[in-house]
Amino acid sequence: SLPQAPCAMQIKMPDKAVRHCLRQALLVVSAICLAVWLPPADAKISAAPPDTVQPPLNRFGTKTAYRNVERIFPDLPAPSGVADGCAARQLIMMLRHGSRGPSVKQVRRAEVVLHRLASAFRSEPAFAKTATGWSSPFALTGGGKSLSNVGHQEHELLGSRIALRYPNLLASHESVAVLSSSSDRAFESAKSFLHGAGLTDADIAVRVADAHIRFYDDCHKFKATIDDGPDGKREYRKFMAGPELRAAAKAAQERLGLTDIDLSPADLAMAFSLCGMEMANNLTVPGDSPWCRLVQDPDAHEAVEFLLDLKHYWRKSHGYDLSSLIACPLVSDLAANLVRAAQRERAGGAASAQAPVANSTVLYFGHAETLFPVMARLGLFKDPHHLTHESYAAHRQSRQFRASRLVPFGANFALSLLSCQDGGLYVQPALNESPLFWTLCNHYRCPLDDVLRMLDSQCPQSFDFEAVCAHKAGARDEL
């Protein structure tokens, strides 16, 4: 389980000297955590998920624990703050909130389903008792989905690791900009990150920026045709009704002795998400959770994981162009920040009329719905062929788009602006603290001008969000 947050993060620090000492202590703790959690420095670097990834029972799509990403994808490289012969001049990060619980609506539905299932157990009466006695371990105030204690710790530790790798970029709070979704779980994640980095929200104002981070809420066409409309869940529904999930539900039903009722694929999908949230928040072990028992068979687990990946793929990523096009307000802001930092660097590091003030670190705290579209717009994790309800056999083990790896709780996608010994400026991308290989230039870092041209081609300055998102009844987005 995650270590408890040091008490230094729980108190108001009296002065900068004490804060500095406490920050150094926290960074030592973080370094120990890195040694425990992260793979060796010579770990194989891979731009894509491996063809075979095990164990599947720690993968829960977007409900995957951040601490498990390294463990279930052992090919991930060790993180690095800078590339050889280069110095980091700017860090831009998009971060998902930390671990949370379900909504009140999800819990109420779960209670009804579990009561129905528990009354039908025959072969495992002890488990039937456990199932009947289940009650939600999650905080449900404010409708649920609240950031948990583990979620706070995830971002405190992440903040400490980032500060350790990029000390020059987080040394001055005046040059750090923090933007957040209006959601409490994103805002609280931002505050926890700052505490972990040795800063506080008294030093840095966390600014709500829904137009950049919750862009999906403002696009009427996207909401009507994809997010709330029929297009976004078409492949999801077809796979839900297909033979793979029906077989998985039948196998779980027989294994648990459910003789009098039918276990549905929808029941498995709900169990998958609840088990993931229980595991992420250290609230259970698989054998003690009725939800984990329902999806403990690897075949069932992988089928449900693919089912939920279909939903994210089509609603938030590569399925439809509009699903990622709506991220252009954020993508354009990334480009503008890179341009300002490059102008400052080329002017010798000083602000002037030709080199406006640039933030050394820009942090955006949001949601899975924030990260998926941005990465898709940048052409990352795109499979040669669409994920569909008919492609499970081909994509079960080998696919680029796997939410468990891309956007777990606490996920982060970063762009680092590097000044290198050859005099050039480069951009290095990283996902969940691991460097990414860019096909844009067939390297782990690409020349800044190439990156800016790519960003402009995907989100040109002439992009009109309101025109793109205007919706007429009956209009549909094309594949």
N, C-alpha and C positions, 0 to 999 in steps of 0.2 A: 504494500500500500504506500501511498505518498507520505513522506515525512510531514510532521506537523509544522506549520509555519512558525519561524522564529518569533519570539515575543517582540523583537524590535519592530516587526511589521504591524503590531497591534497597538502601539502607543504613539503619542505625539512626541516627536523628537525635540529636545529642548533647544539645541543650537546646531549649527552646521558642523562644528567639530565632532560632536557626539554622533551626528548623523553619518559623517564620513566613516568613523570607526565602526559603527554598526553595519554600514553598507559593506565594508571590507569583510567583516565577519560573515555576512550573508553570502558574499561571493565565494568565500572558502567553502561554506556549506554547499553552495551550488556546484562548485567544482567536484566535490565528493559525489554529488548526485549524478553529475555527468559521467564520472568514472564508472558508476554502477549501471547507469541506464544505456549509455551509448556504445555502439560497436567499436572495435579497435580501429586505429587510424588507417590501417591497410585494408579495411573492408572494401569489397568490390563496389565501384560506383556504377549505378545504372540509372538511365533516364526513365525507364519504364518498369512497371511491376514485373517480377519474375514470372516465368511460365507456370511455375508451381509454387504456391504460397501456402504455408501451413504455420500454425494450426488454424483451421477455420473457425473454431469455437471462440476465439477472441476477437473475431471481426463482426461488428454490428453496424456496418454502414456509417451513417452520420452520428450514430450513438456509440461509436467506438471510443474507448478511453485513450487519451493522448499518450499516456505512459506505455500503452501496448503497441503503438505504431512501430517502434524500433524492434520490439520482440517478435512481431508477427511478419515483419518484412526485413529479414536479416541482411539483405543486400544493401541496405541504406548506408551511405558513406558517413564517416565522422564529420560533424559540422566544422566549419571554419569561418572566422570573421573576415579574413582577407585572403586574396589569392597571392601566390608567390610573386614577389617583386612589385606588389601593388599596395596601395593604402586606400582605405575606405573614406570617402568624402561625404557620402550621404546614405542613409538607410531609410527605405520606404517599406512599411509593413502593413499588410491587411490581415487582421486577426479575427477569428471566430471566438465568440464567448466560450467560457469554460463549461465544464460538465453541469448539467441541469437535470431537473426532474420532468415528469410528464405534465400535461395540462389536467385540470380538474375533469374535463370531459373525458379524457383518456382513462383516467382512474375510475370514474363511474362506470364506463363501459366495461373495463376490466373486471370490476367487481361482479357485474351481472354475468359476464362470460364465465368467470371462474366458479361462481356458484352453480351455474348450469353444468359445467364439466365435472366439478367435484362430486355432485350427486350421482354421477354415473360410473365412478371408479369401482372396479371389481377386483382386479389382480393386485393392486397396491393400496390396501386400506390405510397404511401409515401415511402414504403420500396424499391420499384423499383428505386425511385429517389436516395435514400441512396446508393443502390447498384451501380448504374451508376456512382455516384460521388466518389466511393472508389478509393483511391490511396494508394500506399504502404507507411506506416508510418515508415518503417524500413530503416536503413542505408544500402546501397547496394554497398559501395565502396569495391574494391578488390574481387568482385564476391559475396558479401553478406556473410551470416552466421557469422557476426561480433558479438563479445561480446558487449552486450548492457550496458547502465548505471546500469540497474537493476542487470545484471550479475556481474558487478564489486561490487555492494553493497552486493550481496549474499555472495561473497567470503570474502569481508572485515568483514562482521558480523560473518561469520563462523570462520575466523581466530581469531577474538576477543573471541569467545566462547571457542574455543579449547585452547587458551592461558590461559583463566580463569580456565579451568578444569585441565590443565596439566602445571602449571606454572614452575615446575622444569624441564620439558622436553624441554621447549622453552626459558629458561632463557639465554642460551649461544648460540649465533648464530654459533659458531665454531662446534657445535655438531648436527646442523640441515642440512640435505641434501634435496635439492629440485630438482626434475626431471620433465621435461615437454615434451609433444608432441611438434613437430615443428609448430603446428597450432597456429596462433596468439591468438585465443580465449582461448586456454589452457594456453599459456604462460602468457597472460594478467591476467587470473584468478589466476595464481600462484603469480604474483606480488601483486594483490589486497589482497589475503590471507595474505601475509607477512605483508603488511601495517596494516591489521586488527589485526595481532598478535603483533604489536609493533616493527616489523622488517622492513627492506627495502631490495630491491634487491642490494643495495650497500653493505649491511652487508653479504648477502648470494647470491651467484651466482646461478641463475636458469639454470640448465644444460639440454640441449635437449638430449633426450634418446629415440628416435623412436624405436630402436630395442626392448626395454622393453615395451613401451607403445603403439606403433602402429604396433605391431607384425603381425596383420592381413594383413598389406600391403605387407609383405615380404613372405607370404606363397602362392606359385603359385597354389598348389593343392586346397587350400581353395578358392582362387579367382576364379579359373576356374570351380569348381564343385558346390560351394555353394554360395559364395557372388555374383559373376557375372553370375553363371551358373543356370541351371534350378532347381536344387535340393532345393536351399534356399527359393524359392518363390512358390514351388508347392502347399503347403497347403494354403498359402495366396491367390493364384489365384483361387483355388477351392472355397474358402469361398467368395471371391469377386464375383464370378459368381453364388453363391448359393441363396436360397430363402430368407434367413434372410436379406441380404443387398439389394436384389431387392425390398423386401417389405418395407424396411426403406426408400429407395430412392423414391418409389412410394408415401409413406405417406407424405414425405417432399414436394414432387412435388404438391400433392393435397392441402396441408396446405398453400403453398405459391402461389397457383393459377397459376402454370406453365402449361398452357394448350396446348401450341404449340410446346414444345420441351420435350425431355426426360431428367430427372436428373439421372445421372449414379452413381453407387457405387463409381467409381473413383472420381467423383465430391465431394461426401460426405467425402471421405478420405482426399482429399486436403483441404476441408473446416475445417475438424477436426484439422489438423496440423496448419493451419493458425490461427484459433480461439485460439488454445492453445498458440501460440507464441504471439498473441496480448494480451491475458489475462496475460501471464507470465510477459510481459514487461509493464503492466499497461497502455496499449495503447487504451483500449476500455472497455466497459461493454457489456455483452451479447446482450442486446436489440439493441445496436447501431452498431453492427458488422454484415454485411451480412453473413460472414462465420459462426459466432456463431448461427445465426438464422437458418441456414441450418441443424445444428446438435443439436438443442435445445431440440428435443424430446428425452426422456431418452432411448427409445428402439433403436433409430438410434444411439445415442451416445455410448451406450454399445456395439452395434454390430460393430461399427468402431473401438472402443477400442480393442475388441477381434481380429479384422482383423489385426491390427498393432502388437498386441502381438504375433500373429502367425508368422509374419515376423521376429520379434526379436528372438522368441523362436527357430526357425529353423536355422536362419543364425548366431546367436551369442551366443546361450546358449545350452540347453539340447537336442535339436533336433538331432544333429549329434555329435558324439564324437570329430571329427576333429574341430568343431566350438569352443570347449573349450580347446582342446589339444594344440592349437597354443598359448595359454596364458602361456605355461610353462616357457618361458624366464622370465616373470614377477613373476610367482609363485616361481620359483627357487631363484630369487633375494630376495623375501620376506623371504624365509627360511634362506638364507645366512645371512640376517640382524638379524633375530631372534637368530641364532646361535652365531653370534659375540657379541650381547648384553648379551646373557646368559653366555658366557665365561667371559665377563667383570664382570658381577654380581657375578659369583661364585668365581672370583679372588678378591673379595672385592671392586670392583668398579674401580680398577686401571688398566691401560693398561700395558701389559707385553708380553713376547714372547708367553705365553700360553693364554693370553687374549688380542687380537688385538684391535685396536681402533674401537669403535662402535658408530654409530650415535644414539643419543637419540631420534631423530625424523627423519623420512624419509617420504617425500611427493611425490606422483606421480600424476601429473595433466594430464588428458587425456580426454577420450570420453566415450560415452555409449558403444562403441565397445571394450573399455578396461575393463569396470567393469563387463558387462554381462558374458564374458567368464571366468573371474577369479572366480566369485561367483559360476558359474556352475562347474568349476573344483574342487571347494571345497565342492561340493555336496549340495549347499544351494538352497532353493526355487525350489525343484524338485518335480513335481506332480507325484502321483503314476502311472498315465497314460499320454501318450503324448497328448499335445494339437493338435487337428486336425480340419479340416473343418467340421467334423461330431460331434465334442464334445462340440459345443457351449452351448447346453442346460445343460450339466453337469458342464461346466466350467464357465458359465456366471457370477455367483455370487461367486462361491467357487473355487478358484485356488491359488496355491502358486505363480505361475509366473504371476505377474501383473506389467508391466513396470511403470505404474503411481506411484507405491509405491517404486519400486526397484531403478529406475534410472531416476528420474526427473532431470531438470536442477539443477546443483550444487550438485548432488548426491555424497555421500562419503561412502566408505567402509573401516573400520579400524580394525587393529589388535593391541591390547595393551599387552605388556609383563608385567606381574605382579609378584612381589615378595611378597609372603604371609607369615603370621605369623607361618604357619606350616613348614616353611623352603623351601617350594616348589616354582617352577616357573610355571606360568600359562599363557595362552593366552585367552584374552577376545575379541570376535568379536563384531562389532557394525555396523549397517547400518543406514545412515542418522542420526547419533548421538544417536541412540537407541540400547541398548544391544540386542544381538541375542542369542537364545537358540540353542546350538549345540547338535545334535543327536550323534555326535562323542563320547561324554561322558555324554550325558543327563544332561547338566548343562550350565550355562551362561559363564563359563570359564573352559578350559580343560588343563590338565597337558601339559607342553611344549613338553615333549618327545612324547606324543600321537599325538600332532599336527604335529611335525616334521616327524613322521612316516607316517602320512596321506599325508602330502605334498610330501614326497618322493615316496609314492605309486602312486600318481597321476602324478608326474613329476619327475621321477627318475634321478639320476645324469648321467645316461647313455643316457638320452634323446638327440636325434639328430634332431634338428629343420630342417636342410637342407634335411635330408633323409625323414622325415615325410612329408615335403612340396614339395618334388619333384613330378612333375606331368607329366604323359604320356597321350597323346591324347586318349580320350575314357575311362579313368579311372574314377571310381566313389567311393564315400565314402559310407560305409554301415551304416545303422541305428544302 
